[in-house]
Amino acid sequence: MPVISLFYGIIIRMFYNDHAPPHFHALYGEYELIVGISPITII
């Protein structure tokens, strides 16, 4: 998965052709958060 941003140990990743709804993944150590883009929601 391509890395969009890396800061304070948090990695933001997104696929351009992933499943709906549009979202990105935020990783920090062993934790992962998936965030919907429109509307902004935690998936």
N, CA, C and O atoms as a printed pandas DataFrame, in Angstrom:
     atom_number atom_name residue_name chain_id  residue_number  x_coord  y_coord  z_coord
0              1         N          MET        A               1    0.855   -1.169    0.000
1              2        CA          MET        A               1    0.000    0.000    0.000
2              3         C          MET        A               1    0.902    1.235    0.000
3              4         O          MET        A               1    1.778    1.344    0.859
4              5         N          PRO        A               2    0.715    2.161   -0.933
5              6        CA          PRO        A               2    1.562    3.355   -1.009
6              7         C          PRO        A               2    1.454    4.231    0.235
7              8         O          PRO        A               2    0.364    4.433    0.771
8              9         N          VAL        A               3    2.578    4.740    0.681
9             10        CA          VAL        A               3    2.617    5.634    1.847
10            11         C          VAL        A               3    2.424    7.066    1.364
11            12         O          VAL        A               3    3.157    7.539    0.496
12            13         N          ILE        A               4    1.435    7.753    1.928
13            14        CA          ILE        A               4    1.165    9.152    1.579
14            15         C          ILE        A               4    1.933   10.089    2.501
15            16         O          ILE        A               4    2.455   11.114    2.063
16            17         N          SER        A               5    1.998    9.728    3.790
17            18        CA          SER        A               5    2.647   10.589    4.770
18            19         C          SER        A               5    3.209    9.747    5.913
19            20         O          SER        A               5    2.694    8.671    6.217
20            21         N          LEU        A               6    4.261   10.246    6.536
21            22        CA          LEU        A               6    4.885    9.599    7.684
22            23         C          LEU        A               6    5.309   10.696    8.653
23            24         O          LEU        A               6    6.167   11.516    8.325
24            25         N          PHE        A               7    4.703   10.719    9.866
25            26        CA          PHE        A               7    5.051   11.739   10.850
26            27         C          PHE        A               7    4.811   11.200   12.247
27            28         O          PHE        A               7    3.802   10.537   12.488
28            29         N          TYR        A               8    5.711   11.470   13.162
29            30        CA          TYR        A               8    5.630   11.019   14.560
30            31         C          TYR        A               8    5.344    9.527   14.680
31            32         O          TYR        A               8    4.695    9.101   15.636
32            33         N          GLY        A               9    5.813    8.732   13.735
33            34        CA          GLY        A               9    5.591    7.293   13.767
34            35         C          GLY        A               9    4.252    6.851   13.216
35            36         O          GLY        A               9    3.950    5.658   13.213
36            37         N          ILE        A              10    3.434    7.798   12.745
37            38        CA          ILE        A              10    2.134    7.473   12.151
38            39         C          ILE        A              10    2.308    7.393   10.639
39            40         O          ILE        A              10    2.855    8.305   10.018
40            41         N          ILE        A              11    1.839    6.298   10.055
41            42        CA          ILE        A              11    1.932    6.097    8.614
42            43         C          ILE        A              11    0.536    6.225    8.024
43            44         O          ILE        A              11   -0.394    5.558    8.477
44            45         N          ILE        A              12    0.385    7.078    7.017
45            46        CA          ILE        A              12   -0.879    7.245    6.305
46            47         C          ILE        A              12   -0.726    6.581    4.945
47            48         O          ILE        A              12    0.156    6.935    4.163
48            49         N          ARG        A              13   -1.608    5.601    4.669
49            50        CA          ARG        A              13   -1.534    4.851    3.414
50            51         C          ARG        A              13   -2.885    4.841    2.719
51            52         O          ARG        A              13   -3.934    4.897    3.361
52            53         N          MET        A              14   -2.836    4.766    1.367
53            54        CA          MET        A              14   -4.081    4.746    0.597
54            55         C          MET        A              14   -3.837    4.062   -0.739
55            56         O          MET        A              14   -2.813    4.284   -1.386
56            57         N          PHE        A              15   -4.792    3.225   -1.146
57            58        CA          PHE        A              15   -4.799    2.650   -2.488
58            59         C          PHE        A              15   -5.663    3.536   -3.377
59            60         O          PHE        A              15   -6.705    4.017   -2.933
60            61         N          TYR        A              16   -5.257    3.759   -4.604
61            62        CA          TYR        A              16   -6.054    4.587   -5.502
62            63         C          TYR        A              16   -7.235    3.805   -6.074
63            64         O          TYR        A              16   -8.213    4.411   -6.511
64            65         N          ASN        A              17   -7.165    2.481   -6.080
65            66        CA          ASN        A              17   -8.206    1.663   -6.682
66            67         C          ASN        A              17   -8.737    0.640   -5.669
67            68         O          ASN        A              17   -8.897   -0.534   -6.002
68            69         N          ASP        A              18   -9.008    1.079   -4.446
69            70        CA          ASP        A              18   -9.469    0.196   -3.373
70            71         C          ASP        A              18  -10.993    0.147   -3.355
71            72         O          ASP        A              18  -11.647    0.851   -4.124
72            73         N          HIS        A              19  -11.553   -0.673   -2.490
73            74        CA          HIS        A              19  -13.004   -0.834   -2.385
74            75         C          HIS        A              19  -13.678    0.433   -1.870
75            76         O          HIS        A              19  -13.035    1.299   -1.277
76            77         N          ALA        A              20  -14.988    0.525   -2.107
77            78        CA          ALA        A              20  -15.761    1.674   -1.621
78            79         C          ALA        A              20  -16.056    1.496   -0.140
79            80         O          ALA        A              20  -16.067    0.352    0.315
80            81         N          PRO        A              21  -16.289    2.508    0.625
81            82        CA          PRO        A              21  -16.223    3.924    0.314
82            83         C          PRO        A              21  -14.775    4.409    0.299
83            84         O          PRO        A              21  -13.895    3.725    0.823
84            85         N          PRO        A              22  -14.509    5.589   -0.300
85            86        CA          PRO        A              22  -13.144    6.131   -0.300
86            87         C          PRO        A              22  -12.636    6.267    1.137
87            88         O          PRO        A              22  -13.350    6.768    2.006
88            89         N          HIS        A              23  -11.405    5.820    1.384
89            90        CA          HIS        A              23  -10.869    5.837    2.744
90            91         C          HIS        A              23   -9.347    5.803    2.721
91            92         O          HIS        A              23   -8.736    5.558    1.680
92            93         N          PHE        A              24   -8.738    6.054    3.886
93            94        CA          PHE        A              24   -7.296    5.874    4.046
94            95         C          PHE        A              24   -7.042    5.131    5.337
95            96         O          PHE        A              24   -7.910    5.058    6.207
96            97         N          HIS        A              25   -5.839    4.577    5.457
97            98        CA          HIS        A              25   -5.443    3.814    6.630
98            99         C          HIS        A              25   -4.379    4.614    7.385
99           100         O          HIS        A              25   -3.450    5.144    6.774
100          101         N          ALA        A              26   -4.512    4.700    8.695
101          102        CA          ALA        A              26   -3.514    5.320    9.558
102          103         C          ALA        A              26   -2.962    4.228   10.468
103          104         O          ALA        A              26   -3.723    3.575   11.182
104          105         N          LEU        A              27   -1.645    4.026   10.448
105          106        CA          LEU        A              27   -1.013    2.988   11.251
106          107         C          LEU        A              27   -0.050    3.610   12.251
107          108         O          LEU        A              27    0.702    4.531   11.932
108          109         N          TYR        A              28   -0.094    3.081   13.469
109          110        CA          TYR        A              28    0.826    3.518   14.520
110          111         C          TYR        A              28    1.180    2.286   15.337
111          112         O          TYR        A              28    0.369    1.809   16.131
112          113         N          GLY        A              29    2.377    1.777   15.146
113          114        CA          GLY        A              29    2.787    0.558   15.834
114          115         C          GLY        A              29    1.884   -0.597   15.446
115          116         O          GLY        A              29    1.785   -0.942   14.268
116          117         N          GLU        A              30    1.223   -1.200   16.430
117          118        CA          GLU        A              30    0.342   -2.343   16.172
118          119         C          GLU        A              30   -1.101   -1.928   15.913
119          120         O          GLU        A              30   -1.955   -2.786   15.693
120          121         N          TYR        A              31   -1.392   -0.619   15.935
121          122        CA          TYR        A              31   -2.755   -0.123   15.784
122          123         C          TYR        A              31   -3.016    0.342   14.353
123          124         O          TYR        A              31   -2.115    0.832   13.672
124          125         N          GLU        A              32   -4.263    0.182   13.910
125          126        CA          GLU        A              32   -4.663    0.656   12.588
126          127         C          GLU        A              32   -6.039    1.304   12.685
127          128         O          GLU        A              32   -6.943    0.780   13.336
128          129         N          LEU        A              33   -6.180    2.441   12.034
129          130        CA          LEU        A              33   -7.441    3.162   11.968
130          131         C          LEU        A              33   -7.776    3.351   10.498
131          132         O          LEU        A              33   -6.922    3.762    9.712
132          133         N          ILE        A              34   -9.014    3.054   10.120
133          134        CA          ILE        A              34   -9.465    3.269    8.746
134          135         C          ILE        A              34  -10.460    4.427    8.792
135          136         O          ILE        A              34  -11.445    4.388    9.530
136          137         N          VAL        A              35  -10.185    5.463    7.989
137          138        CA          VAL        A              35  -10.981    6.688    8.024
138          139         C          VAL        A              35  -11.645    6.896    6.676
139          140         O          VAL        A              35  -10.969    6.983    5.651
140          141         N          GLY        A              36  -12.990    6.976    6.676
141          142        CA          GLY        A              36  -13.748    7.306    5.472
142          143         C          GLY        A              36  -13.566    8.769    5.133
143          144         O          GLY        A              36  -13.481    9.611    6.026
144          145         N          ILE        A              37  -13.505    9.079    3.838
145          146        CA          ILE        A              37  -13.206   10.448    3.419
146          147         C          ILE        A              37  -14.467   11.302    3.246
147          148         O          ILE        A              37  -14.477   12.471    3.630
148          149         N          SER        A              38  -15.532   10.725    2.671
149          150        CA          SER        A              38  -16.718   11.524    2.407
150          151         C          SER        A              38  -17.968   10.736    2.744
151          152         O          SER        A              38  -18.380    9.887    1.953
152          153         N          PRO        A              39  -18.580   10.982    3.876
153          154        CA          PRO        A              39  -18.220   11.907    4.944
154          155         C          PRO        A              39  -17.087   11.334    5.809
155          156         O          PRO        A              39  -16.823   10.133    5.777
156          157         N          ILE        A              40  -16.441   12.182    6.561
157          158        CA          ILE        A              40  -15.336   11.748    7.404
158          159         C          ILE        A              40  -15.906   10.904    8.549
159          160         O          ILE        A              40  -16.641   11.406    9.399
160          161         N          THR        A              41  -15.552    9.610    8.553
161          162        CA          THR        A              41  -16.029    8.674    9.578
162          163         C          THR        A              41  -14.936    7.665    9.870
163          164         O          THR        A              41  -14.064    7.426    9.034
164          165         N          ILE        A              42  -14.980    7.076   11.046
165          166        CA          ILE        A              42  -14.087    5.980   11.384
166          167         C          ILE        A              42  -14.783    4.693   10.973
167          168         O          ILE        A              42  -15.906    4.414   11.395
168          169         N          ILE        A              43  -14.100    3.917   10.143
169          170        CA          ILE        A              43  -14.681    2.665    9.639
170          171         C          ILE        A              43  -14.161    1.517   10.482
171          172         O          ILE        A              43  -14.517    0.364   10.241
